[in-house]
């Protein structure tokens, strides 16, 4: 069995015995709400996958393993090249190690967090918290809350890279979740004139990605559905 295969087996074994800090539903850090960086976008995207089930070897949109979650989030934000298109926690670690961007201190939002020498990886949220795909699903934990030992931060530099104002302004606080109050049309854009491609049942759980206003000034939310579809819905038809 090769080294990468052994690490994958080790990952499944160690993740099965994950130990969480007292409250698993730790509130996400507020730092990413308004600073205007690529880290904000990556974190906002990662948070929309909270509670998604763990399935080894998958990278979404409905199920993830640890490296699959990282790859999906970075890929969806045009950053897969930073990972050299890698779908492996161990390979991610080697890439950053070779580039001299690894340390055990100084983690910044948007950095990666590696455990067990490359057997597990997550995305650093700041304030000592990390989001990653565990056997229980995608969860937020403390950096040192896993039984698999912390190895290092992989420094992406995303917290220092700004996003164009018009794009950033549409992003909302990470982990915003809302529910439909009635049957709601999922549209291709923020207007009643845009094409409808689905109808969401009352009570559907939606992850809000960003918001915008139409010509009359009404607020629309771009959302991701539990099935992974992304579209726009009328904000006034949603509840917290």
C-alpha positions as CSV (number, residue, x, y, z in Angstrom):
1,X,0.0,0.0,0.0
2,X,1.4,3.4,-1.0
3,X,2.0,6.3,1.4
4,X,-1.1,8.3,0.2
5,X,-3.3,5.2,0.5
6,X,-2.0,4.6,4.0
7,X,-2.8,8.2,4.9
8,X,-6.3,7.9,3.6
9,X,-6.9,4.8,5.7
10,X,-5.5,6.6,8.7
11,X,-7.7,9.6,8.0
12,X,-10.9,7.5,8.1
13,X,-9.8,5.8,11.3
14,X,-8.8,8.9,13.2
15,X,-11.7,11.0,12.0
16,X,-14.1,8.4,13.3
17,X,-12.9,9.3,16.8
18,X,-13.2,13.1,16.5
19,X,-13.5,14.9,19.8
20,X,-15.3,18.3,19.7
21,X,-14.9,21.2,22.0
22,X,-17.8,21.6,24.3
23,X,-20.3,23.1,21.9
24,X,-20.2,21.7,18.4
25,X,-22.4,24.5,17.1
26,X,-19.7,27.2,17.8
27,X,-20.8,30.5,16.3
28,X,-18.8,31.3,13.2
29,X,-16.4,34.2,13.5
30,X,-17.6,37.6,12.6
31,X,-14.2,38.7,11.2
32,X,-15.1,37.6,7.7
33,X,-18.3,39.7,7.4
34,X,-17.0,42.9,5.9
35,X,-13.2,43.1,5.5
36,X,-13.4,42.7,1.7
37,X,-10.9,39.9,1.0
38,X,-10.9,36.7,-1.0
39,X,-10.8,35.0,2.4
40,X,-14.2,36.4,3.1
41,X,-15.6,34.9,-0.1
42,X,-13.9,31.5,0.5
43,X,-15.3,31.4,4.1
44,X,-18.7,32.5,3.0
45,X,-18.8,29.7,0.4
46,X,-17.5,27.1,2.8
47,X,-20.1,28.0,5.4
48,X,-22.9,27.3,2.9
49,X,-21.9,23.6,3.1
50,X,-22.3,23.3,6.8
51,X,-24.0,19.9,7.8
52,X,-23.4,18.4,4.3
53,X,-22.8,14.6,4.7
54,X,-19.3,13.1,4.7
55,X,-18.7,10.6,1.8
56,X,-15.1,9.6,1.1
57,X,-13.8,10.6,-2.3
58,X,-16.4,13.2,-3.1
59,X,-16.1,16.9,-3.6
60,X,-19.7,18.1,-3.7
61,X,-22.1,19.5,-4.4
62,X,-24.0,17.5,-1.8
63,X,-21.4,15.3,-0.1
64,X,-17.7,15.8,0.7
65,X,-14.6,14.3,2.2
66,X,-12.1,16.7,3.8
67,X,-10.0,17.5,0.7
68,X,-13.1,17.5,-1.4
69,X,-14.6,20.3,0.6
70,X,-11.4,22.4,0.2
71,X,-11.2,21.7,-3.5
72,X,-14.8,22.5,-4.1
73,X,-14.7,25.8,-2.3
74,X,-11.4,26.9,-3.8
75,X,-12.5,25.8,-7.3
76,X,-15.8,27.6,-7.1
77,X,-13.9,30.8,-6.3
78,X,-11.4,30.4,-9.1
79,X,-8.6,29.3,-6.8
80,X,-8.1,25.6,-7.7
81,X,-4.8,26.5,-9.3
82,X,-3.5,27.4,-5.8
83,X,-3.9,23.7,-5.0
84,X,-2.5,22.6,-8.3
85,X,-5.9,21.0,-8.9
86,X,-5.2,18.7,-5.9
87,X,-8.0,16.5,-4.3
88,X,-5.7,15.2,-1.6
89,X,-4.9,16.6,1.9
90,X,-1.5,15.1,1.8
91,X,-0.7,16.6,-1.6
92,X,-2.0,20.0,-0.5
93,X,0.5,19.8,2.4
94,X,3.4,18.8,0.2
95,X,2.6,21.7,-2.3
96,X,2.6,24.4,0.4
97,X,5.6,22.8,2.2
98,X,7.6,22.9,-1.0
99,X,6.7,26.5,-1.6
100,X,7.7,27.5,2.0
101,X,4.2,28.5,3.1
102,X,3.8,26.3,6.1
103,X,4.0,27.1,9.8
104,X,2.5,26.1,13.1
105,X,1.6,29.7,14.0
106,X,0.2,32.8,12.4
107,X,-2.9,31.3,10.8
108,X,-5.1,33.8,8.9
109,X,-8.7,33.5,7.7
110,X,-8.7,31.6,4.4
111,X,-5.6,29.6,5.2
112,X,-5.7,25.8,5.2
113,X,-5.3,23.7,8.4
114,X,-3.6,20.3,8.1
115,X,-3.7,17.4,10.6
116,X,-1.9,14.2,11.0
117,X,0.9,15.1,8.5
118,X,-1.6,15.3,5.7
119,X,-4.4,12.9,6.7
120,X,-7.0,15.7,7.2
121,X,-7.4,19.3,6.0
122,X,-9.8,22.1,6.7
123,X,-10.3,25.9,6.1
124,X,-9.3,28.3,8.8
125,X,-12.0,30.8,9.8
126,X,-10.0,32.8,12.3
127,X,-10.4,33.1,16.0
128,X,-9.1,29.6,16.5
129,X,-11.8,27.9,14.5
130,X,-11.8,25.7,11.4
131,X,-14.4,24.3,9.1
132,X,-13.8,20.8,7.7
133,X,-15.6,17.7,6.5
134,X,-15.6,15.1,9.3
135,X,-17.3,11.7,9.4
136,X,-20.2,13.5,11.1
137,X,-20.5,15.9,8.2
138,X,-19.2,19.4,7.6
139,X,-18.6,21.0,11.0
140,X,-16.9,23.9,12.7
141,X,-14.5,23.0,15.5
142,X,-11.6,24.5,17.4
143,X,-8.3,24.1,15.6
144,X,-7.0,21.7,18.4
145,X,-10.4,19.9,19.0
146,X,-9.7,16.8,16.8
147,X,-8.0,13.7,18.1
148,X,-5.9,13.8,14.9
149,X,-3.0,16.1,15.9
150,X,-2.7,19.5,14.4
151,X,0.2,19.7,12.0
152,X,0.4,23.2,10.5
153,X,-1.3,26.1,8.8
154,X,-0.9,26.3,5.0
155,X,-0.7,30.0,4.2
156,X,-2.8,31.0,1.2
157,X,-2.5,34.7,1.5
158,X,-6.2,35.2,0.8
159,X,-6.8,37.4,3.8
160,X,-4.6,40.0,2.1
161,X,-6.2,39.9,-1.3
162,X,-9.1,42.2,-1.8
163,X,-12.2,41.7,-4.0
164,X,-13.6,44.2,-6.4
165,X,-16.1,46.4,-4.6
166,X,-19.1,45.6,-6.7
167,X,-18.6,41.9,-6.2
168,X,-17.7,42.1,-2.5
169,X,-20.7,44.4,-1.7
170,X,-23.1,41.6,-2.6
171,X,-21.6,39.1,-0.2
172,X,-23.3,38.7,3.2
173,X,-22.2,37.4,6.5
174,X,-21.0,33.8,6.3
175,X,-23.4,31.0,7.4
176,X,-26.6,33.0,6.8
177,X,-29.4,30.5,6.6
178,X,-33.0,31.3,5.9
179,X,-36.2,29.3,5.2
180,X,-39.0,29.8,2.6
181,X,-42.3,30.9,4.1
182,X,-44.4,29.9,1.0
183,X,-43.7,28.2,-2.3
184,X,-40.9,30.3,-3.8
185,X,-39.6,30.6,-7.4
186,X,-35.9,30.0,-7.9
187,X,-34.8,32.4,-10.6
188,X,-31.8,33.0,-12.8
189,X,-31.3,36.6,-11.6
190,X,-32.6,39.1,-9.0
191,X,-35.8,40.1,-10.7
192,X,-39.3,38.8,-11.3
193,X,-38.5,39.1,-15.0
194,X,-35.7,36.6,-14.8
195,X,-36.3,33.0,-15.8
196,X,-37.8,30.6,-13.2
197,X,-36.1,27.2,-13.2
198,X,-37.4,25.7,-10.0
199,X,-40.1,26.1,-7.3
200,X,-39.0,25.6,-3.7
201,X,-41.5,24.2,-1.2
202,X,-42.4,26.1,2.0
203,X,-39.9,25.5,4.7
204,X,-36.9,24.8,2.4
205,X,-33.6,25.5,4.1
206,X,-31.4,27.9,2.0
207,X,-27.9,29.1,2.4
208,X,-27.7,32.8,1.4
209,X,-24.6,33.6,-0.7
210,X,-25.3,37.3,-1.4
211,X,-28.0,39.9,-1.8
212,X,-29.0,42.5,-4.5
213,X,-31.7,44.9,-5.3
214,X,-33.9,45.1,-8.4
215,X,-35.0,48.2,-10.2
216,X,-37.9,49.0,-7.8
217,X,-35.5,48.5,-4.8
218,X,-36.7,45.1,-3.6
219,X,-34.1,42.8,-2.0
220,X,-33.3,39.5,-3.6
221,X,-31.0,36.8,-2.2
222,X,-28.8,34.4,-4.2
223,X,-29.1,31.1,-2.4
224,X,-27.9,27.5,-2.5
225,X,-30.6,24.8,-2.0
226,X,-30.1,21.6,-0.1
227,X,-29.8,19.9,-3.5
228,X,-26.9,22.2,-4.5
229,X,-28.8,24.4,-7.0
230,X,-27.9,28.1,-7.0
231,X,-30.3,30.8,-7.9
232,X,-32.2,33.9,-6.8
233,X,-35.3,34.2,-4.6
234,X,-37.3,37.1,-3.3
235,X,-35.9,38.0,0.2
236,X,-39.3,39.1,1.5
237,X,-40.6,35.5,1.1
238,X,-37.9,34.1,3.5
239,X,-37.6,33.9,7.3
240,X,-34.7,33.5,9.6
